[in-house]
Amino acid sequence: MMTSAETDALDLETLKLLADPLRAQIVALLARESLCVCHIVEETGAQQTNISNHLRALRRAGLVDTEPSGRYVYYRLRPHAIEALAAQLGELASTAARSSDQKRPCP
């Protein structure tokens, strides 16, 4: 069972964002290259407004950056944001490995 301090250490809002299948797909696409909305629409088959809403949420969470290019805006993944989340999950796994034999006695 995780303590509240361990729960607080996890970036739960970011995990919730990435739990959405379309957002996870967008993040995976942006991990390979910077893309504009039209490219992401083409790759996912999702509606442009839906993609824009997901990108806005990812940007607010600090997971993506934008780069204007003429009349287009390219989105790119912020690797350090993903690395920070991975480090939090890695620490959680390490804690679980260290305490796998521990049991809290029942009353």
TAMOPE-V616102 format. One record per residue. N is the residue number from 1. SS is DSSP state (alpha for helix, beta for strand, coil for the rest). PSI is psi in radians with two decimals (NA if undefined). BURIAL is I if it has 16 or more other C-alpha atoms within 10 Angstrom, else O. Layout:
N	SS	PSI	BURIAL
N	SS	PSI	BURIAL
This chain:
1	coil	2.29	O
2	coil	2.46	O
3	coil	2.90	O
4	alpha	-0.52	O
5	alpha	-0.69	O
6	alpha	-0.66	O
7	alpha	-0.73	O
8	alpha	-0.54	O
9	alpha	-0.52	O
10	coil	2.43	I
11	coil	1.44	O
12	alpha	-0.62	O
13	alpha	-0.71	O
14	alpha	-0.69	I
15	alpha	-0.72	O
16	alpha	-0.74	O
17	alpha	-0.79	I
18	alpha	-0.23	I
19	alpha	-0.33	O
20	coil	2.20	O
21	alpha	-0.70	O
22	alpha	-0.70	I
23	alpha	-0.71	I
24	alpha	-0.68	O
25	alpha	-0.72	O
26	alpha	-0.78	I
27	alpha	-0.74	I
28	alpha	-0.69	O
29	alpha	-0.75	I
30	alpha	-0.33	I
31	alpha	-0.47	I
32	alpha	-0.60	O
33	coil	2.80	O
34	coil	2.42	I
35	beta	2.67	I
36	beta	2.97	I
37	alpha	-0.72	I
38	alpha	-0.63	O
39	alpha	-0.73	O
40	alpha	-0.68	I
41	alpha	-0.80	I
42	alpha	-0.74	O
43	alpha	-0.63	O
44	alpha	-0.44	O
45	coil	0.09	O
46	coil	2.83	O
47	coil	2.58	O
48	alpha	-0.74	O
49	alpha	-0.63	O
50	alpha	-0.80	O
51	alpha	-0.80	I
52	alpha	-0.72	I
53	alpha	-0.74	O
54	alpha	-0.73	I
55	alpha	-0.65	I
56	alpha	-0.75	O
57	alpha	-0.73	I
58	alpha	-0.64	I
59	alpha	-0.77	I
60	alpha	-0.57	O
61	coil	-0.10	O
62	coil	0.31	O
63	coil	-0.38	I
64	beta	2.68	I
65	beta	2.85	I
66	beta	2.69	I
67	beta	1.93	O
68	beta	2.48	O
69	beta	1.63	O
70	coil	-2.22	O
71	coil	0.05	O
72	beta	2.78	O
73	beta	2.16	I
74	beta	2.48	I
75	beta	2.45	I
76	beta	2.57	I
77	beta	2.50	I
78	coil	1.71	I
79	alpha	-0.66	O
80	alpha	-0.51	O
81	alpha	-0.71	O
82	alpha	-0.68	I
83	alpha	-0.68	O
84	alpha	-0.74	O
85	alpha	-0.72	I
86	alpha	-0.66	O
87	alpha	-0.70	O
88	alpha	-0.76	I
89	alpha	-0.65	O
90	alpha	-0.70	O
91	alpha	-0.68	O
92	alpha	-0.75	I
93	alpha	-0.70	O
94	alpha	-0.73	O
95	alpha	-0.75	O
96	alpha	-0.69	O
97	alpha	-0.69	O
98	alpha	-0.51	O
99	coil	0.29	O
100	coil	-0.44	O
101	coil	-0.06	O
102	coil	2.41	O
103	coil	2.38	O
104	coil	2.21	O
105	coil	2.52	O
106	coil	2.65	O
107	coil	NA	O
